[in-house]
């Protein structure tokens, strides 16, 4: 098991616990089925909100694989503040329709670098995400 997967497992346990508030303002979980493997995947990611969309920047994307599952629209579940939402994720590249997403992400994480691409998750249900900033305690 790599150091990264040990760290991810620890963050996921924290996000699943009542102590999630320490991370929930900046870290969400993504659950999806791998397109090629068919295996369920779950990982923590930093996020920014853009209206009802969740914007994620895969840091050092060249060395990551997970985001490739969203090069074409792909279903997932994103959990923010212990509230799961069904979404469709899609990779957008800098210069595409990414500009509002990029602006949103950089506003939330001004020190972010390597923003060549983002994954934008759009809810599939009419339930909104705008109220997540004021999530009730669980």
ZIURSUL-V652381 format. One record per backbone hydrogen bond with DSSP energy under -0.5 kcal/mol. CO is the residue of the C=O (numbers start at 1). NH is the residue of the N-H. Records with the same first field share a line. If there is no record, write none. Layout:
BEGIN
CO=NH + NH
END
This chain:
BEGIN
2=6
3=7
4=8
5=9
6=10
7=11
8=12
9=13
10=14
11=15
12=16
13=17
14=17
17=20
18=21
19=22
20=23 + 24
21=25
23=26 + 27
26=47
28=45
29=79
30=43
31=77
32=34 + 41
34=38
39=34
41=32
43=30
45=28
48=55
50=53
53=50
54=121
55=48
56=58 + 119
57=59
58=61
60=63
61=64
65=68
66=69
67=70
68=71
70=91
74=89
76=87
77=31 + 79
78=80 + 85
79=29
80=83
82=84
83=80
85=78
86=124 + 125
87=76
88=122
89=74
90=120
92=118
93=96 + 98
96=99
98=102
99=103
100=104
101=105
102=106
103=107
104=108
105=109
109=112
114=116
116=94
118=92 + 120
119=56 + 121
120=90 + 122
121=54
122=88
129=132
130=133
131=134
132=135
END
